[in-house]
Amino acid sequence: MMGLCRDCYHCGSMDRRCHACGSPRLVRHSELLTLSIAHMDCDAFYASVEKRDRPELRDKPVIVGGGARGVVTTCCYIARISGVRSAMPMFQALKACPQAIVIKPDFQKYRTESKRIMAMMRDLTPLVQPLSLDEAWMDLSGTSRLHGTPPAITLARLQGQIEAEVGITVSIGLAPNKFLAKIASDLDKPRGFSVIGQDESKTFLATRPVAILPGVGPAMVRSLEAGGLTTVGDIARTDLKTLAKTFGQNGLRLHRLAQGEDHRPVDPNQVRKSISAETTFNHDLKNYDDLDDQLAPLAEKVGRLSRSSNFAGRVVTLKLRGDDFKILTRRRALPVPTQTAKTILGIGRELLRAELGSGPARRAFRLIGVGISELVEAGSVEGDFFGEAEKRSLASEKTADALRARFGATALTSGRALNRKASETD
């Protein structure tokens, strides 16, 4: 079977070790030299960057996240051995791994390293589609003549380059499409390189849970399982008419994926789907006024982000996490898209009031968030689409953005924030 050495990049028919250098780090697959869609995922990215910068932490469990009231943003693989996972409440993580070292996230540093890695990828192909700071798809079709090697070898060299120059490890999945490539990148973490070919894809997927399919969240899992569909193979064997009748177009999409088919292109211009901000409280909150105080600066942040990225949102979403860690979301569609903090806050308040009433809530909350989704380019909705009040708010907030850009983020402070500081001083 065709094999690739991940240390010397020798490629040929190999068994257990490289015939050129003797390394056991081989990738062997019958379709190795014909596949060109890849998914690259940094291994425990934030924690890996922190360990790189603090070598004394190399053999210690590291958690990147908030304080005792926060959640785990990510953690190293040593911490994962103790049962720590991303999004786990911090008190649970420290109970599972009390010796862990907790580090506050430094997102500016992570963004800088992400840009370095993405630039290395774009040096190989313009078809790079980031999913987040630490993962992206690549399409290396037609690059063999440019680089003088098949995509598999190019990817192995990229993996080595990132490790040598950035100082962290990445895992790579190679497959005939985006769906399978993303699954492959998670098969052999950390520092993995896995291949899923088209010929084996249906068999490979058959026993996997339905939650592995893109777009299948907890609610969809319950709906599928209620219909007797617990594995991807169950979906693949189900009649198309039955799936379409029960799940509509989504049923047809899931059936294609269950066959290992995914025709989505790697799109470097794909726009983000939402803009949001959230905060976790130091103490649980129940009163509307207290929650509203936390909501206002989040709405301002979402408004600034939407204006700076030139997007407007058609839907405003309020997010609350209870003291039992269950998440509650409420959404409202707008007649026209918005990018103003005034509108975002106004809708967020209405959703919050509808959920809590004007007095103390029946339950306490530990987190609140607000965001916009169904984004469109702001330039496409200006003019007569905005009402006069929205236009005035937008002009005022853009003026504030310009002043902050010129004189600093603290150049303007809302009256609400000043009142809050005054009450805290009293």
Secondary structure as GFF3:
##gff-version 3
##sequence-region A 1 426
A	DSSP	beta_strand	2	5	.	.	.	ID=ss1
A	DSSP	beta_strand	11	13	.	.	.	ID=ss2
A	DSSP	beta_strand	26	28	.	.	.	ID=ss3
A	DSSP	beta_strand	37	42	.	.	.	ID=ss4
A	DSSP	alpha_helix	45	53	.	.	.	ID=ss5
A	DSSP	three_ten_helix	55	57	.	.	.	ID=ss6
A	DSSP	beta_strand	62	65	.	.	.	ID=ss7
A	DSSP	beta_strand	72	75	.	.	.	ID=ss8
A	DSSP	alpha_helix	77	81	.	.	.	ID=ss9
A	DSSP	alpha_helix	90	96	.	.	.	ID=ss10
A	DSSP	beta_strand	101	103	.	.	.	ID=ss11
A	DSSP	alpha_helix	107	122	.	.	.	ID=ss12
A	DSSP	beta_strand	128	132	.	.	.	ID=ss13
A	DSSP	beta_strand	135	139	.	.	.	ID=ss14
A	DSSP	alpha_helix	144	147	.	.	.	ID=ss15
A	DSSP	alpha_helix	151	165	.	.	.	ID=ss16
A	DSSP	beta_strand	170	175	.	.	.	ID=ss17
A	DSSP	alpha_helix	178	185	.	.	.	ID=ss18
A	DSSP	beta_strand	193	195	.	.	.	ID=ss19
A	DSSP	alpha_helix	198	206	.	.	.	ID=ss20
A	DSSP	three_ten_helix	210	212	.	.	.	ID=ss21
A	DSSP	alpha_helix	218	226	.	.	.	ID=ss22
A	DSSP	alpha_helix	232	237	.	.	.	ID=ss23
A	DSSP	alpha_helix	240	247	.	.	.	ID=ss24
A	DSSP	alpha_helix	249	258	.	.	.	ID=ss25
A	DSSP	beta_strand	274	285	.	.	.	ID=ss26
A	DSSP	alpha_helix	288	308	.	.	.	ID=ss27
A	DSSP	beta_strand	311	322	.	.	.	ID=ss28
A	DSSP	beta_strand	327	338	.	.	.	ID=ss29
A	DSSP	alpha_helix	341	356	.	.	.	ID=ss30
A	DSSP	beta_strand	365	377	.	.	.	ID=ss31
A	DSSP	three_ten_helix	378	380	.	.	.	ID=ss32
A	DSSP	three_ten_helix	383	385	.	.	.	ID=ss33
A	DSSP	alpha_helix	388	407	.	.	.	ID=ss34
A	DSSP	alpha_helix	415	425	.	.	.	ID=ss35
###
